[in-house]
Amino acid sequence: MTGTQPQPLARRGRLLHRQLLALRQVAGVPEAVSALRVCDVVVWMGHRAEGHACPR
């Protein structure tokens, strides 16, 4: 992280990271799976839950 980033944004970023790691733990996903990947799957599952028909 750079020193030019506003502090509130940096705090929110850390909060999101902690929430994603907590979600990973609750889901029983191995620690080798990154927070970014957890976010990717959450967004993908939410997108599919809304009934979107994505092209294959």
C-alpha positions as CSV (number, residue, x, y, z in Angstrom):
1,M,0.0,0.0,0.0
2,T,1.2,3.5,-0.7
3,G,1.3,6.4,1.7
4,T,-0.8,8.5,-0.6
5,Q,-4.0,6.4,-0.1
6,P,-6.6,8.1,2.2
7,Q,-6.7,6.5,5.6
8,P,-10.5,5.7,5.6
9,L,-10.1,3.8,2.3
10,A,-7.1,1.9,3.7
11,R,-9.1,0.9,6.8
12,R,-12.1,-0.3,4.7
13,G,-9.7,-2.3,2.6
14,R,-8.3,-4.1,5.6
15,L,-11.8,-4.7,6.9
16,L,-12.9,-6.3,3.6
17,H,-9.7,-8.5,3.7
18,R,-10.5,-9.7,7.2
19,Q,-14.1,-10.4,6.3
20,L,-13.0,-12.4,3.3
21,L,-10.5,-14.4,5.4
22,A,-13.2,-15.1,8.0
23,L,-15.6,-16.2,5.2
24,R,-12.9,-18.5,3.9
25,Q,-12.5,-20.1,7.4
26,V,-16.3,-20.5,7.9
27,A,-16.6,-22.2,4.5
28,G,-13.8,-24.6,5.4
29,V,-11.6,-23.5,2.5
30,P,-7.9,-24.1,2.8
31,E,-5.6,-21.2,3.7
32,A,-3.8,-21.6,0.4
33,V,-6.9,-20.0,-1.2
34,S,-6.3,-16.2,-1.3
35,A,-8.8,-13.5,-0.1
36,L,-8.9,-12.3,-3.7
37,R,-10.1,-15.8,-4.9
38,V,-12.7,-15.9,-2.1
39,C,-14.0,-12.5,-3.4
40,D,-14.0,-13.8,-6.9
41,V,-16.2,-16.8,-6.0
42,V,-18.5,-14.7,-3.8
43,V,-19.1,-12.3,-6.7
44,W,-19.6,-15.1,-9.2
45,M,-22.0,-17.0,-7.0
46,G,-24.0,-13.8,-6.3
47,H,-24.2,-13.1,-10.0
48,R,-25.5,-16.6,-10.7
49,A,-28.0,-16.4,-7.9
50,E,-29.6,-13.3,-9.5
51,G,-30.6,-15.6,-12.4
52,H,-28.2,-14.2,-15.1
53,A,-27.7,-16.5,-18.0
54,C,-24.0,-16.1,-18.8
55,P,-22.8,-17.2,-22.2
56,R,-20.9,-20.5,-22.1
